[in-house]
Amino acid sequence: MPTPNQLYDEAVNLRDQGDKPGAIAKLEEAVAADPRFAIGHGMLARLYVDLGESEKAIAHAQKVVELEPEDAFSYTALSVIYVRCGRIAEAEHAKAMSWNKQHGIED
């Protein structure tokens, strides 16, 4: 059985070949094997937003923040997903959280 990292690499190759649904399938397999596989959730968020599946995109971006709450980039990525999904108020909040993390300000 492939590891989450191997599945991620396969997903990158599929995405690069234009097969976003195939990439999603590999990544869903990776995060099923390891629900804490943050990079997999991050790519799923991006791919789902590309396919117009906003709720799934947001759920995966939120999972990254949950898994890496001290990582400012996680909040930045969540903000971008929210913007792409048309949820500006949530995007602004995530952007502020990113700024706070970068500057050592507690929530």
DSSP file (Angstrom, degrees, kcal/mol; ACC not computed):
  #  RESIDUE AA STRUCTURE BP1 BP2  ACC     N-H-->O    O-->H-N    N-H-->O    O-->H-N    TCO  KAPPA ALPHA  PHI   PSI    X-CA   Y-CA   Z-CA
    1    1 A M              0   0    0      0, 0.0     2,-0.0     0, 0.0     0, 0.0   0.000 360.0 360.0 360.0 131.0    0.0    0.0    0.0
    2    2 A P        -     0   0    0      0, 0.0     0, 0.0     0, 0.0     0, 0.0  -0.312 360.0-118.1 -67.8 150.9    1.4    3.4   -1.0
    3    3 A T     >  -     0   0    0      1,-0.1     4,-2.6    30,-0.0     5,-0.2  -0.391  29.2-104.2 -79.5 163.5    2.2    5.9    1.7
    4    4 A P  H  > S+     0   0    0      0, 0.0     4,-2.5     0, 0.0     5,-0.1   0.889 123.8  53.1 -55.6 -38.6    0.5    9.3    1.9
    5    5 A N  H  > S+     0   0    0      2,-0.2     4,-2.3     1,-0.2     5,-0.1   0.902 109.1  48.1 -64.4 -39.9    3.6   10.9    0.5
    6    6 A Q  H  > S+     0   0    0      2,-0.2     4,-2.2     1,-0.2    -1,-0.2   0.908 112.1  49.3 -66.0 -41.2    3.7    8.5   -2.4
    7    7 A L  H  X S+     0   0    0     -4,-2.6     4,-2.5     2,-0.2    -2,-0.2   0.888 109.2  53.1 -64.4 -38.2    0.0    9.2   -3.1
    8    8 A Y  H  X S+     0   0    0     -4,-2.5     4,-2.5    -5,-0.2    -2,-0.2   0.931 108.2  49.8 -60.9 -46.3    0.7   12.9   -2.9
    9    9 A D  H  X S+     0   0    0     -4,-2.3     4,-2.0     1,-0.2    -2,-0.2   0.897 110.9  49.5 -60.3 -40.7    3.4   12.6   -5.5
   10   10 A E  H  X S+     0   0    0     -4,-2.2     4,-2.4     1,-0.2    -1,-0.2   0.899 109.8  52.2 -63.7 -40.0    1.0   10.6   -7.7
   11   11 A A  H  X S+     0   0    0     -4,-2.5     4,-3.0     2,-0.2    -2,-0.2   0.898 106.8  52.6 -63.4 -40.9   -1.6   13.3   -7.3
   12   12 A V  H  X S+     0   0    0     -4,-2.5     4,-2.7     2,-0.2    -1,-0.2   0.928 110.2  48.6 -60.2 -44.6    0.9   16.0   -8.3
   13   13 A N  H  X S+     0   0    0     -4,-2.0     4,-1.2     2,-0.2    -2,-0.2   0.918 112.7  47.5 -62.1 -43.4    1.6   14.1  -11.5
   14   14 A L  H  <>S+     0   0    0     -4,-2.4     5,-2.8     2,-0.2     3,-0.3   0.920 112.4  49.4 -64.5 -43.3   -2.1   13.6  -12.2
   15   15 A R  H ><5S+     0   0    0     -4,-3.0     3,-1.8     1,-0.2    -2,-0.2   0.925 109.2  52.3 -59.5 -44.7   -2.8   17.3  -11.6
   16   16 A D  H 3<5S+     0   0    0     -4,-2.7    -1,-0.2     1,-0.3    -2,-0.2   0.761 107.2  53.0 -65.3 -24.2    0.1   18.3  -13.8
   17   17 A Q  T 3<5S-     0   0    0     -4,-1.2    -1,-0.3    -3,-0.3    -2,-0.2   0.434 124.7-104.9 -87.4  -1.1   -1.3   16.1  -16.6
   18   18 A G  T < 5S+     0   0    0     -3,-1.8     2,-1.2    -4,-0.3    -3,-0.2   0.526  83.3 127.7  91.4   6.6   -4.7   17.9  -16.2
   19   19 A D     >< +     0   0    0     -5,-2.8     4,-2.2     1,-0.2     5,-0.2  -0.617  20.9 160.5 -97.7  75.8   -6.5   15.1  -14.3
   20   20 A K  H  > S+     0   0    0     -2,-1.2     4,-2.7     1,-0.2    -1,-0.2   0.904  73.5  52.4 -66.4 -41.4   -7.7   17.0  -11.3
   21   21 A P  H  > S+     0   0    0      0, 0.0     4,-2.1     0, 0.0    -1,-0.2   0.903 110.9  48.8 -60.7 -37.9  -10.4   14.4  -10.4
   22   22 A G  H  > S+     0   0    0      2,-0.2     4,-1.9     1,-0.2    -2,-0.2   0.901 110.8  50.2 -64.9 -40.9   -7.8   11.7  -10.5
   23   23 A A  H  X S+     0   0    0     -4,-2.2     4,-2.5     1,-0.2     5,-0.2   0.910 108.9  52.3 -62.8 -42.7   -5.5   13.8   -8.3
   24   24 A I  H  X S+     0   0    0     -4,-2.7     4,-2.9     1,-0.2     5,-0.2   0.913 106.6  53.4 -59.7 -43.1   -8.4   14.4   -5.9
   25   25 A A  H  X S+     0   0    0     -4,-2.1     4,-1.8     1,-0.2    -1,-0.2   0.915 110.3  46.9 -60.3 -43.2   -9.0   10.6   -5.7
   26   26 A K  H  X S+     0   0    0     -4,-1.9     4,-2.0     1,-0.2    -1,-0.2   0.913 114.1  47.5 -64.4 -42.5   -5.3   10.0   -4.8
   27   27 A L  H  X S+     0   0    0     -4,-2.5     4,-2.7     2,-0.2     5,-0.3   0.878 108.5  53.5 -69.3 -37.2   -5.3   12.8   -2.2
   28   28 A E  H  X S+     0   0    0     -4,-2.9     4,-1.5     1,-0.2    -1,-0.2   0.889 109.7  49.9 -62.7 -37.2   -8.5   11.6   -0.6
   29   29 A E  H  X S+     0   0    0     -4,-1.8     4,-1.8    -5,-0.2    -2,-0.2   0.899 110.3  51.0 -64.8 -40.9   -6.9    8.2   -0.3
   30   30 A A  H  X S+     0   0    0     -4,-2.0     4,-1.9     1,-0.2    -2,-0.2   0.923 112.3  44.0 -64.3 -45.7   -3.8    9.8    1.3
   31   31 A V  H  < S+     0   0    0     -4,-2.7    -1,-0.2     1,-0.2    -2,-0.2   0.748 110.0  56.6 -76.0 -21.2   -5.8   11.8    3.9
   32   32 A A  H  < S+     0   0    0     -4,-1.5    -1,-0.2    -5,-0.3    -2,-0.2   0.883 110.3  45.1 -69.6 -38.3   -8.0    8.7    4.7
   33   33 A A  H  < S+     0   0    0     -4,-1.8    -2,-0.2     1,-0.3    -1,-0.2   0.852 134.7  15.5 -71.8 -35.1   -4.8    6.8    5.5
   34   34 A D    ><  -     0   0    0     -4,-1.9     3,-2.2    -5,-0.1    -1,-0.3  -0.771  64.6-171.2-141.9  92.8   -3.4    9.7    7.5
   35   35 A P  T 3  S+     0   0    0      0, 0.0    -4,-0.1     0, 0.0    -3,-0.1   0.657  88.1  60.9 -60.2 -14.8   -6.0   12.3    8.5
   36   36 A R  T 3   +     0   0    0      1,-0.1     2,-1.8     4,-0.0     3,-0.2   0.251  68.0 120.5 -94.8  12.4   -3.2   14.5    9.8
   37   37 A F    X>  +     0   0    0     -3,-2.2     4,-1.7     1,-0.2     3,-0.6  -0.561  40.1 179.8 -79.1  82.6   -1.5   14.8    6.4
   38   38 A A  H 3> S+     0   0    0     -2,-1.8     4,-2.6     1,-0.3    -1,-0.2   0.851  73.1  55.8 -59.7 -42.0   -1.8   18.5    6.2
   39   39 A I  H 3> S+     0   0    0      1,-0.2     4,-2.1     2,-0.2    -1,-0.3   0.861 107.1  52.2 -63.0 -33.2   -0.2   19.0    2.7
   40   40 A G  H <> S+     0   0    0     -3,-0.6     4,-2.3     2,-0.2    -1,-0.2   0.918 109.5  48.0 -66.4 -43.5   -2.7   16.6    1.3
   41   41 A H  H  X S+     0   0    0     -4,-1.7     4,-2.4     1,-0.2    -2,-0.2   0.894 110.1  54.6 -62.5 -38.6   -5.6   18.6    2.8
   42   42 A G  H  X S+     0   0    0     -4,-2.6     4,-1.8     2,-0.2    -2,-0.2   0.922 110.2  43.8 -62.2 -45.1   -4.0   21.7    1.4
   43   43 A M  H  X S+     0   0    0     -4,-2.1     4,-2.9     1,-0.2     5,-0.2   0.883 110.9  55.6 -69.2 -36.2   -3.8   20.5   -2.1
   44   44 A L  H  X S+     0   0    0     -4,-2.3     4,-3.0     1,-0.2     5,-0.3   0.919 105.2  53.2 -59.7 -41.6   -7.4   19.1   -1.9
   45   45 A A  H  X S+     0   0    0     -4,-2.4     4,-2.1     1,-0.2    -1,-0.2   0.940 111.7  45.1 -57.8 -47.2   -8.6   22.5   -0.9
   46   46 A R  H  X S+     0   0    0     -4,-1.8     4,-2.0     2,-0.2    -2,-0.2   0.922 115.1  46.4 -63.8 -45.6   -6.9   24.0   -4.0
   47   47 A L  H  X S+     0   0    0     -4,-2.9     4,-1.5     1,-0.2    -2,-0.2   0.910 111.6  50.9 -66.8 -41.6   -8.2   21.3   -6.4
   48   48 A Y  H  <>S+     0   0    0     -4,-3.0     5,-2.9    -5,-0.2     4,-0.2   0.898 109.8  49.8 -64.0 -38.9  -11.7   21.4   -5.0
   49   49 A V  H ><5S+     0   0    0     -4,-2.1     3,-1.3    -5,-0.3    -1,-0.2   0.892 107.4  55.2 -66.5 -36.2  -11.9   25.2   -5.4
   50   50 A D  H 3<5S+     0   0    0     -4,-2.0    -1,-0.2     1,-0.3    -2,-0.2   0.841 109.9  46.9 -61.4 -32.5  -10.6   24.8   -9.0
   51   51 A L  T 3<5S-     0   0    0     -4,-1.5    -1,-0.3    -5,-0.1    -2,-0.2   0.364 120.2-109.8 -92.2   5.0  -13.5   22.4   -9.6
   52   52 A G  T < 5S+     0   0    0     -3,-1.3     2,-1.2    -4,-0.2    -3,-0.2   0.678  75.7 134.7  78.6  17.4  -16.1   24.7   -8.0
   53   53 A E     >< +     0   0    0     -5,-2.9     4,-2.3     1,-0.2     3,-0.2  -0.630  25.5 170.8 -99.4  75.6  -16.7   22.6   -5.0
   54   54 A S  H  >  +     0   0    0     -2,-1.2     4,-2.9     1,-0.2     5,-0.2   0.870  68.5  51.3 -57.4 -47.6  -16.5   25.4   -2.4
   55   55 A E  H  > S+     0   0    0      1,-0.2     4,-2.3     2,-0.2    -1,-0.2   0.901 113.0  45.8 -63.1 -40.7  -17.7   23.6    0.7
   56   56 A K  H  > S+     0   0    0      2,-0.2     4,-2.1    -3,-0.2    -1,-0.2   0.902 112.8  51.7 -66.2 -40.2  -15.2   20.8    0.2
   57   57 A A  H  X S+     0   0    0     -4,-2.3     4,-2.2     1,-0.2    -2,-0.2   0.940 112.1  45.5 -60.9 -47.5  -12.4   23.3   -0.5
   58   58 A I  H  X S+     0   0    0     -4,-2.9     4,-2.8     1,-0.2     5,-0.2   0.909 109.8  54.7 -64.1 -42.7  -13.2   25.2    2.6
   59   59 A A  H  X S+     0   0    0     -4,-2.3     4,-1.7    -5,-0.2    -1,-0.2   0.907 111.4  44.5 -59.5 -42.1  -13.4   22.1    4.8
   60   60 A H  H  X S+     0   0    0     -4,-2.1     4,-1.7     2,-0.2    -1,-0.2   0.887 112.8  50.4 -71.9 -37.7   -9.9   21.0    3.7
   61   61 A A  H  X S+     0   0    0     -4,-2.2     4,-1.7     1,-0.2    -2,-0.2   0.893 110.6  50.4 -65.7 -38.3   -8.4   24.4    4.1
   62   62 A Q  H  X S+     0   0    0     -4,-2.8     4,-2.3     1,-0.2    -1,-0.2   0.863 105.8  56.7 -66.0 -34.7   -9.9   24.6    7.6
   63   63 A K  H  X S+     0   0    0     -4,-1.7     4,-2.5    -5,-0.2    -1,-0.2   0.888 103.3  53.8 -63.8 -38.6   -8.4   21.2    8.4
   64   64 A V  H  X S+     0   0    0     -4,-1.7     4,-2.4     2,-0.2    -1,-0.2   0.933 109.5  47.8 -60.8 -45.0   -5.0   22.5    7.5
   65   65 A V  H  < S+     0   0    0     -4,-1.7    -2,-0.2     1,-0.2    -1,-0.2   0.900 111.2  51.4 -62.1 -40.7   -5.4   25.4   10.0
   66   66 A E  H  < S+     0   0    0     -4,-2.3    -1,-0.2     1,-0.2    -2,-0.2   0.900 114.8  42.5 -61.9 -41.0   -6.7   22.9   12.6
   67   67 A L  H  < S+     0   0    0     -4,-2.5    -2,-0.2     1,-0.2    -1,-0.2   0.806 128.2  29.0 -76.6 -30.4   -3.6   20.7   12.1
   68   68 A E    ><  +     0   0    0     -4,-2.4     3,-1.7    -5,-0.2    -1,-0.2  -0.518  69.0 160.4-129.3  63.9   -1.1   23.6   11.9
   69   69 A P  T 3  S+     0   0    0      0, 0.0    -1,-0.1     0, 0.0    -3,-0.1   0.677  75.2  50.9 -66.3 -17.4   -2.6   26.3   14.1
   70   70 A E  T 3  S+     0   0    0     -3,-0.1     2,-0.8     4,-0.0     3,-0.1   0.460  85.4 100.9 -96.6  -1.4    0.7   28.2   14.5
   71   71 A D    X>  -     0   0    0     -3,-1.7     4,-1.0    -6,-0.2     3,-0.8  -0.759  56.5-161.7 -90.5 111.6    1.5   28.3   10.8
   72   72 A A  H 3> S+     0   0    0     -2,-0.8     4,-1.9     1,-0.2     3,-0.5   0.859  89.1  60.8 -59.5 -37.2    0.7   31.7    9.4
   73   73 A F  H 3> S+     0   0    0      1,-0.2     4,-3.0     2,-0.2    -1,-0.2   0.840  95.5  61.7 -62.8 -31.9    0.7   30.4    5.8
   74   74 A S  H <> S+     0   0    0     -3,-0.8     4,-2.0     1,-0.2    -1,-0.2   0.904 106.8  45.1 -59.1 -40.9   -2.1   28.0    6.7
   75   75 A Y  H  X S+     0   0    0     -4,-1.0     4,-2.5    -3,-0.5    -1,-0.2   0.868 111.2  52.9 -71.1 -36.4   -4.3   31.0    7.5
   76   76 A T  H  X S+     0   0    0     -4,-1.9     4,-2.3     2,-0.2    -2,-0.2   0.933 110.2  47.9 -62.5 -45.3   -3.2   32.8    4.3
   77   77 A A  H  X S+     0   0    0     -4,-3.0     4,-2.3     1,-0.2    -2,-0.2   0.904 110.9  51.2 -62.5 -41.3   -4.1   29.7    2.2
   78   78 A L  H  X S+     0   0    0     -4,-2.0     4,-2.7    -5,-0.2    -1,-0.2   0.915 108.6  52.5 -61.5 -42.1   -7.5   29.6    4.0
   79   79 A S  H  X S+     0   0    0     -4,-2.5     4,-2.5     1,-0.2    -2,-0.2   0.916 108.7  49.6 -59.6 -44.0   -8.0   33.3    3.2
   80   80 A V  H  X S+     0   0    0     -4,-2.3     4,-2.6     2,-0.2    -1,-0.2   0.911 110.6  50.0 -62.8 -42.6   -7.3   32.7   -0.5
   81   81 A I  H  X S+     0   0    0     -4,-2.3     4,-1.4     1,-0.2    -2,-0.2   0.937 110.2  50.4 -61.7 -46.0   -9.7   29.7   -0.6
   82   82 A Y  H  <>S+     0   0    0     -4,-2.7     5,-2.9     1,-0.2     3,-0.3   0.921 110.6  49.7 -58.0 -43.9  -12.4   31.9    1.1
   83   83 A V  H ><5S+     0   0    0     -4,-2.5     3,-2.0     1,-0.2    -2,-0.2   0.945 109.7  50.3 -59.8 -47.8  -11.8   34.6   -1.5
   84   84 A R  H 3<5S+     0   0    0     -4,-2.6    -1,-0.2     1,-0.3    -2,-0.2   0.745 111.0  50.5 -64.3 -22.0  -12.0   32.2   -4.4
   85   85 A C  T 3<5S-     0   0    0     -4,-1.4    -1,-0.3    -3,-0.3    -2,-0.2   0.375 118.5-112.7 -94.8   3.0  -15.3   30.9   -2.9
   86   86 A G  T < 5S+     0   0    0     -3,-2.0     2,-0.9    -4,-0.3    -3,-0.2   0.683  76.8 130.2  77.8  18.4  -16.7   34.4   -2.6
   87   87 A R     >< +     0   0    0     -5,-2.9     4,-1.9     1,-0.2    -1,-0.2  -0.696  24.0 166.0-107.1  79.5  -16.7   34.5    1.2
   88   88 A I  H  >  +     0   0    0     -2,-0.9     4,-2.7     1,-0.2     5,-0.2   0.867  68.4  54.9 -69.0 -41.6  -14.9   37.8    1.8
   89   89 A A  H  > S+     0   0    0      1,-0.2     4,-1.9     2,-0.2    -1,-0.2   0.930 112.2  44.9 -59.7 -44.0  -15.7   38.3    5.5
   90   90 A E  H  > S+     0   0    0      1,-0.2     4,-2.5     2,-0.2    -1,-0.2   0.870 111.3  54.7 -66.1 -36.2  -14.2   34.9    6.3
   91   91 A A  H  X S+     0   0    0     -4,-1.9     4,-2.4     1,-0.2    -2,-0.2   0.913 107.3  49.6 -63.0 -42.9  -11.3   35.7    4.1
   92   92 A E  H  X S+     0   0    0     -4,-2.7     4,-2.3     2,-0.2    -1,-0.2   0.897 110.5  50.3 -64.1 -39.9  -10.6   38.9    5.9
   93   93 A H  H  X S+     0   0    0     -4,-1.9     4,-2.3    -5,-0.2    -2,-0.2   0.938 111.7  47.1 -63.5 -46.7  -10.7   37.1    9.3
   94   94 A A  H  X S+     0   0    0     -4,-2.5     4,-2.2     1,-0.2    -2,-0.2   0.888 110.8  52.9 -62.9 -38.4   -8.3   34.4    8.1
   95   95 A K  H  X S+     0   0    0     -4,-2.4     4,-2.3     2,-0.2    -1,-0.2   0.912 109.1  49.1 -62.5 -42.3   -6.0   37.1    6.7
   96   96 A A  H  X S+     0   0    0     -4,-2.3     4,-2.6     1,-0.2    -2,-0.2   0.891 109.0  52.7 -64.0 -39.6   -6.0   38.8   10.1
   97   97 A M  H  X S+     0   0    0     -4,-2.3     4,-2.5     2,-0.2    -1,-0.2   0.897 108.1  51.3 -62.9 -39.7   -5.2   35.5   11.8
   98   98 A S  H  X S+     0   0    0     -4,-2.2     4,-2.4     2,-0.2    -2,-0.2   0.938 110.1  48.6 -61.6 -46.8   -2.3   35.1    9.5
   99   99 A W  H  X S+     0   0    0     -4,-2.3     4,-1.5     1,-0.2    -2,-0.2   0.921 110.9  51.2 -59.4 -44.2   -1.0   38.5   10.3
  100  100 A N  H  <>S+     0   0    0     -4,-2.6     5,-2.8     1,-0.2     4,-0.3   0.917 110.1  48.8 -60.0 -44.1   -1.4   37.8   14.0
  101  101 A K  H ><5S+     0   0    0     -4,-2.5     3,-1.0     1,-0.2    -1,-0.2   0.898 109.5  52.5 -62.9 -40.3    0.6   34.6   13.7
  102  102 A Q  H 3<5S+     0   0    0     -4,-2.4    -1,-0.2     1,-0.2    -2,-0.2   0.810 115.9  40.6 -64.8 -29.5    3.4   36.3   11.8
  103  103 A H  T 3<5S-     0   0    0     -4,-1.5    -1,-0.2    -3,-0.2    -2,-0.2   0.242 113.9-111.3-107.7  11.7    3.7   38.9   14.5
  104  104 A G  T < 5 +     0   0    0     -3,-1.0     2,-0.5    -4,-0.3    -3,-0.2   0.755  64.2 149.9  69.6  25.2    3.3   36.7   17.6
  105  105 A I      < -     0   0    0     -5,-2.8    -1,-0.2    -6,-0.2    -2,-0.1  -0.797  44.4-126.0 -93.5 129.5   -0.1   38.1   18.6
  106  106 A E              0   0    0     -2,-0.5    -1,-0.0     1,-0.1    -5,-0.0  -0.353 360.0 360.0 -71.9 154.6   -2.4   35.6   20.3
  107  107 A D              0   0    0     -2,-0.1    -1,-0.1    -6,-0.0    -2,-0.0   0.491 360.0 360.0 -55.5 360.0   -5.9   35.0   19.0
